[in-house]
Amino acid sequence: MELVDEFAAVRAEIQRLETRAEALRQALLEPGVRLRSNRNEVVLRHSTRRSFQRDLLPPELLNAPRFWKESRLVTVSVRPLAPGDEADLFGDLAEEGPTLVEPFDP
């Protein structure tokens, strides 16, 4: 299996498992559901979370560079190719040759 295809398959499996876990979580939150088996127990802990309301800050604070920190992130995403796109996989590389890029090191 190609690295890209395996990565896409793993991501799809993770998504399927996360969807199932969320459905099970919702079921466990229903009143009267048994929260203990012979091997496991579910503990429900209620907590409060504070969130900052950025919209309420005055523009002079929001636009002040001293309050901001910049960071870089590499996001890896996968998308399936449309039928017929396989031939264009290396498209311009055949004409121009490969482009060498220095590795990104944050």
C-alpha positions in Angstrom: 0.0 0.0 0.0 1.3 3.4 -0.9 2.2 5.8 2.0 -0.5 8.3 1.0 -3.2 5.7 0.7 -2.3 4.1 4.0 -2.4 7.6 5.6 -5.8 8.2 4.1 -7.1 4.8 5.3 -5.8 5.4 8.9 -7.4 8.9 8.9 -10.7 7.4 7.7 -10.5 4.7 10.4 -9.8 7.3 13.1 -12.9 9.3 11.9 -15.0 6.2 12.0 -13.9 5.4 15.6 -14.3 9.0 16.8 -17.9 9.0 15.4 -18.6 5.7 17.2 -17.0 7.0 20.4 -19.2 10.1 20.3 -22.4 8.0 19.8 -21.4 5.8 22.8 -20.6 8.9 24.9 -24.1 10.4 24.1 -25.7 7.0 25.0 -23.8 7.0 28.3 -25.1 10.4 29.2 -28.7 9.2 29.0 -30.5 8.9 32.4 -30.7 5.4 33.8 -27.9 4.0 31.7 -25.7 1.5 33.5 -22.2 2.9 33.9 -20.5 -0.2 35.1 -19.7 -3.6 33.5 -17.6 -6.5 34.8 -14.5 -4.9 33.3 -15.0 -1.1 33.2 -16.7 1.8 34.9 -17.6 5.2 33.4 -17.1 8.1 35.7 -19.1 11.3 34.9 -17.4 14.4 36.1 -19.1 17.8 35.8 -16.9 20.8 35.5 -17.2 24.5 34.6 -15.0 26.2 32.0 -14.4 29.9 31.6 -13.9 31.3 28.2 -12.5 34.6 27.2 -14.9 36.9 25.3 -12.5 38.5 22.9 -15.3 40.4 21.1 -15.7 42.6 24.2 -12.2 43.9 24.1 -11.6 47.5 22.7 -9.9 47.7 19.3 -6.8 49.4 20.8 -6.1 46.2 22.7 -7.1 43.8 20.0 -4.8 45.5 17.5 -1.8 46.0 19.8 1.1 43.8 18.5 2.6 43.4 21.9 -0.3 41.1 22.9 0.1 38.8 20.0 2.4 35.8 19.5 2.9 34.3 16.1 3.5 30.6 15.6 3.7 28.3 12.6 2.0 25.0 12.1 2.1 22.4 9.3 -1.2 20.8 8.6 -1.4 17.5 6.7 -4.6 16.7 5.0 -5.8 14.0 2.6 -8.3 14.3 -0.2 -9.3 11.6 -2.6 -8.5 12.1 -6.3 -11.4 12.4 -8.7 -11.6 9.7 -11.3 -9.2 10.5 -14.1 -6.9 12.7 -11.9 -4.4 9.8 -11.5 -2.7 10.7 -14.8 -2.2 14.3 -13.6 -0.5 13.2 -10.3 2.9 14.4 -11.5 1.5 16.9 -14.0 4.1 19.6 -14.4 7.0 17.7 -12.9 7.5 15.8 -16.2 8.1 19.1 -18.0 10.0 21.1 -15.4 11.7 18.4 -13.3 11.4 18.2 -9.5 11.6 21.3 -7.3 13.8 20.8 -4.2 12.6 22.6 -1.1 14.4 23.0 2.2 12.7 21.1 5.1 10.5 23.3 7.2 11.8 23.4 10.8 9.6 25.5 13.2 
